[in-house]
Amino acid sequence: MVRNFQRVIGDEARRQILKQEKRLPDLLVACVGGGSNAMGLFYPFLKDKSVKMVGVEAGGRGIKPNQHAARFHGGSLGVLQGTRSYILQTSSARCSSRTAVSAGLDYAAVGPEHAWLHDQKRVNNTYIKDDAALAAFMKLARIEGIIPALETPTLSPRS
């Protein structure tokens, strides 16, 4: 359901690039918290094998326990809210602490469809640490005049 709400982004991106460039993009890049933003962009292009897709997770302070929110790079397979996915969890299957400069990216798991696409090697996933994300944010704002939507940092004890 959430993927379909976010799909407006991917449908519009597809329409615009075909109209302007008369071809599909080479690469799509989207942030991954729970995965709905990425799935919304990626979904209209899934059958287009020439289009590479990269999901970017919140690397926080680095890929160390309780210091990031990169499920594919520091999590493990498990079940959360009834779905099989990659989860940041303890050895007793409890959600572990996580942190990211963007509160919306520190969800404990990735949506099941995004996890499946990762396992199928259709989407590659990487991460970016908070300091690099903030530097890119500032550079984009300064050079392009674009102010990205960086969510309020998490203000809980885990940050």
C-alpha positions as CSV (number, residue, x, y, z in Angstrom):
1,M,0.0,0.0,0.0
2,V,2.7,2.5,1.0
3,R,4.7,1.6,-2.1
4,N,1.7,2.5,-4.3
5,F,1.3,5.8,-2.6
6,Q,5.0,6.6,-3.1
7,R,4.9,5.3,-6.6
8,V,3.7,8.7,-7.8
9,I,7.4,9.7,-7.6
10,G,8.6,6.8,-9.9
11,D,5.8,7.2,-12.4
12,E,6.5,10.9,-12.7
13,A,10.3,10.3,-13.0
14,R,9.7,7.8,-15.7
15,R,7.3,10.0,-17.6
16,Q,9.7,13.0,-17.4
17,I,12.9,11.3,-18.5
18,L,11.2,9.6,-21.4
19,K,9.7,12.9,-22.5
20,Q,12.9,15.0,-22.1
21,E,15.7,12.4,-22.9
22,K,13.7,9.9,-25.0
23,R,15.3,7.1,-23.0
24,L,15.3,5.4,-19.6
25,P,17.8,6.5,-16.9
26,D,21.0,4.6,-16.4
27,L,20.7,4.7,-12.6
28,L,18.2,5.4,-9.9
29,V,19.3,6.3,-6.3
30,A,16.9,6.6,-3.3
31,C,17.2,6.6,0.5
32,V,16.1,3.5,2.4
33,G,14.6,3.7,5.8
34,G,11.7,1.3,5.8
35,G,12.1,1.2,2.0
36,S,8.9,2.9,0.8
37,N,10.6,5.9,-0.7
38,A,13.0,3.7,-2.7
39,M,10.2,1.3,-3.7
40,G,8.1,4.2,-4.9
41,L,10.9,5.3,-7.2
42,F,12.1,1.9,-8.3
43,Y,8.8,0.1,-8.9
44,P,7.9,1.6,-12.3
45,F,11.4,0.6,-13.5
46,L,11.7,-2.9,-12.1
47,K,11.2,-4.7,-15.4
48,D,13.7,-2.4,-17.2
49,K,16.9,-4.5,-16.7
50,S,19.1,-1.7,-18.2
51,V,18.2,0.6,-15.2
52,K,20.5,0.1,-12.3
53,M,19.0,0.8,-8.8
54,V,20.8,1.7,-5.6
55,G,19.3,2.1,-2.2
56,V,21.2,4.2,0.4
57,E,20.8,3.4,4.1
58,A,21.7,5.5,7.1
59,G,25.2,4.6,8.1
60,G,25.0,6.8,11.2
61,R,28.3,7.1,13.0
62,G,29.6,3.9,11.3
63,I,28.7,0.2,11.0
64,K,29.2,-0.7,14.6
65,P,26.4,-2.0,17.0
66,N,23.9,0.7,17.9
67,Q,25.6,3.4,15.8
68,H,23.8,3.1,12.5
69,A,20.5,2.2,10.8
70,A,21.9,0.2,7.9
71,R,19.9,-3.1,7.9
72,F,21.6,-4.6,4.9
73,H,25.1,-3.9,6.3
74,G,24.7,-4.6,10.0
75,G,21.4,-6.4,10.3
76,S,20.2,-10.0,9.9
77,L,17.2,-11.8,8.5
78,G,14.3,-12.0,10.8
79,V,10.6,-11.3,11.2
80,L,9.1,-8.0,12.3
81,Q,5.5,-7.1,12.2
82,G,4.7,-10.4,10.4
83,T,7.2,-10.0,7.5
84,R,10.5,-11.5,6.7
85,S,13.1,-8.8,6.3
86,Y,16.6,-7.5,7.3
87,I,16.4,-6.3,10.8
88,L,18.7,-4.6,13.3
89,Q,18.2,-7.0,16.1
90,T,19.9,-8.5,19.1
91,S,20.8,-12.2,19.4
92,S,17.5,-12.7,21.2
93,A,15.6,-11.3,18.2
94,R,14.7,-7.9,19.9
95,C,15.1,-4.8,17.9
96,S,18.5,-3.2,18.7
97,S,19.2,0.5,19.1
98,R,20.0,2.4,16.0
99,T,20.8,5.9,15.0
100,A,20.8,8.2,12.0
101,V,20.8,11.9,11.4
102,S,17.4,11.5,9.9
103,A,14.8,10.0,12.2
104,G,12.8,8.7,9.3
105,L,15.7,6.5,8.2
106,D,16.2,4.6,11.5
107,Y,13.4,2.1,11.3
108,A,14.4,-1.3,12.6
109,A,13.7,-3.2,9.4
110,V,13.4,-2.8,5.7
111,G,10.1,-3.5,3.9
112,P,9.7,-7.1,2.6
113,E,9.6,-6.1,-1.0
114,H,12.8,-4.1,-0.8
115,A,14.5,-7.0,1.1
116,W,13.3,-9.5,-1.6
117,L,14.7,-7.2,-4.4
118,H,18.0,-7.1,-2.5
119,D,18.1,-10.9,-2.3
120,Q,17.3,-11.2,-6.0
121,K,20.2,-8.7,-6.7
122,R,17.9,-6.4,-8.6
123,V,18.7,-3.5,-6.2
124,N,22.1,-2.9,-4.8
125,N,22.2,-1.3,-1.3
126,T,24.9,0.8,0.2
127,Y,25.1,3.3,3.1
128,I,26.3,6.7,3.9
129,K,27.5,8.0,7.2
130,D,25.9,11.0,8.8
131,D,28.8,13.3,8.4
132,A,29.0,12.6,4.6
133,A,25.3,13.0,4.2
134,L,25.3,16.4,5.9
135,A,28.3,17.5,3.8
136,A,26.4,16.5,0.6
137,F,23.3,18.3,1.9
138,M,25.3,21.5,2.4
139,K,27.0,21.2,-1.0
140,L,23.7,20.7,-2.8
141,A,22.2,23.6,-1.0
142,R,25.2,25.9,-1.7
143,I,25.9,24.9,-5.4
144,E,22.4,24.1,-6.7
145,G,20.2,26.2,-4.5
146,I,18.2,23.0,-3.6
147,I,17.4,22.4,0.0
148,P,16.7,18.7,0.4
149,A,14.2,17.4,3.0
150,L,16.5,16.3,5.8
151,E,14.3,15.2,8.7
152,T,14.8,16.3,12.2
153,P,17.6,14.3,13.9
154,T,16.5,11.7,16.4
155,L,16.6,13.3,19.9
156,S,16.3,10.1,21.9
157,P,18.9,8.5,24.1
158,R,20.0,6.3,21.2
159,S,21.3,9.3,19.2
